Amino acid sequence: MNGGEAWRGNIKARLYERARERGYDSLTSFAEARPAVPLYALADELGNDVAAVQVLSGLLAEAERSRKVTRFVRDVLVRELSERFPKGWPGVLDDATRGEIAMALGAWSAYSPETHKERVKRARAGLRDTPPSAGWRPLGPDDEFLRALLPDEEA
């Protein structure tokens, strides 16, 4: 991203235009075609004038409209874990990997909407209490382990 171009003009229109240019009718369908790809990489693919936080915001807005916010929250975790642990959940939990886990879970918490903060907090505790097996790598928001950790409960 150069010189703040991501923050000029109609951001929302630019996001949807870029998704449509790539053959998708929504940001969600664009992102779903790229499971476990970090948010910054999705933004990069949409152009050097798109920021990851803009993609995140657009995906959340679509999730709210479709009443699939919990699935969105799981998807964000998948993308954060993929960025930090591209080869899967670490087998050795030393200080360095614990730090990386904390960074991934912290970003996930920060990116989760207020409506889901308490559920994310409980899910983080569940991950600490019963971590996944070494090498576990969720490939999308419908991963069985993630659905058990954070089941769909849309209002």
QUIJO-V35123 format. One record per residue. N is the residue number from 1. PSI is psi in whole degrees, -180 to 180 (* if undefined). OMEGA is omega in whole degrees, -180 to 180 (NA if undefined). Layout:
N|PSI|OMEGA  N|PSI|OMEGA
This chain:
1|128|-176  2|133|168  3|23|177  4|18|-179  5|-28|-179  6|-22|-175  7|7|178  8|147|175  9|-164|-178  10|97|-175  11|-48|-177  12|-46|179  13|-40|-180  14|-42|180  15|-49|-178  16|-36|177  17|-44|-180  18|-40|178  19|-45|179  20|-39|177  21|-26|-179  22|8|174  23|17|-178  24|145|-179  25|-3|179  26|163|174  27|-36|-180  28|-46|180  29|-35|175  30|-48|-178  31|-40|-179  32|-27|177  33|-8|180  34|64|-177  35|142|176  36|16|175  37|128|-179  38|151|-178  39|-40|-179  40|-34|179  41|-36|175  42|-46|180  43|-45|179  44|-40|-180  45|-31|180  46|-14|176  47|160|-178  48|1|176  49|28|178  50|134|179  51|150|-180  52|-39|-179  53|-29|177  54|-40|176  55|-46|178  56|-48|-179  57|-43|178  58|-41|178  59|-40|178  60|-43|180  61|-43|179  62|-39|179  63|-39|178  64|-43|179  65|-37|-178  66|1|180  67|44|178  68|43|-176  69|-39|180  70|-41|177  71|-41|176  72|-45|-179  73|-43|177  74|-39|-180  75|-41|178  76|-41|177  77|-44|178  78|-45|-178  79|-38|177  80|-44|179  81|-38|179  82|-39|179  83|-44|-176  84|-35|-174  85|70|-176  86|-19|179  87|8|179  88|176|-178  89|134|-176  90|143|179  91|-25|180  92|124|-180  93|75|176  94|-176|-178  95|-41|-178  96|-47|-179  97|-35|175  98|-38|176  99|-42|179  100|-40|177  101|-45|179  102|-40|179  103|-45|-180  104|-46|-178  105|-33|177  106|-44|177  107|-44|179  108|-46|179  109|-46|-179  110|-36|-177  111|-9|-179  112|140|-180  113|156|-178  114|-36|-179  115|-20|-175  116|6|-176  117|-45|-177  118|-41|179  119|-38|177  120|-40|178  121|-44|178  122|-39|179  123|-39|176  124|-43|178  125|-40|177  126|-39|177  127|-39|178  128|-43|-177  129|-39|-178  130|79|-178  131|154|177  132|165|180  133|155|179  134|136|178  135|-10|178  136|130|-179  137|100|180  138|135|-178  139|2|179  140|175|-175  141|-9|-179  142|13|176  143|134|-176  144|-45|180  145|-44|-179  146|-37|179  147|-32|176  148|-38|-179  149|-38|-176  150|78|-177  151|157|177  152|130|176  153|64|-178  154|143|179  155|*|NA
